[in-house]
């Protein structure tokens, strides 16, 4: 009995440690993301690309109710742009870890220069169609001769006793 109790307590401790590890990169309603080589990111022990990170942040926003994402120091400009874009789309705040201080990243919509619209070319009118010749009426099919009625079968007689 004592051995079973020890195993149960150990299993409970492992479950609690795993739960604490899973929430390790979510603090103060913010997800802390570590930049990796290339265009990869690491959060909660998982390494993923920017598209997977966007989906993961969306899940954290819905499940854990995060309000922001913090990009740890050492990120490239491309990684910073990916975080800002994801935060803008998910409507959460974006920050950059600057050695203990958090620097808010601008998530406002980027200014898109207006491009002049090219004038549309007028459509050329279609040539008038020649009237179609009326179709010749189909010859009516000859009516089928009715089938001769069959005589109804006599119903089976019920077995005796019913």
LINWO-V91291 format. One record per helix or strand of 3 or more residues. SS is the DSSP state (@ for helix, = for strand). FROM is the first residue (numbers start at 1). TO is the last residue. If there is no record, write none. Layout:
ss->SS from->FROM to->TO
ss->SS from->FROM to->TO
This chain:
ss->@ from->2 to->22
ss->= from->30 to->35
ss->= from->40 to->43
ss->= from->46 to->49
ss->@ from->50 to->63
ss->= from->68 to->71
ss->@ from->77 to->90
ss->= from->93 to->98
ss->= from->101 to->105
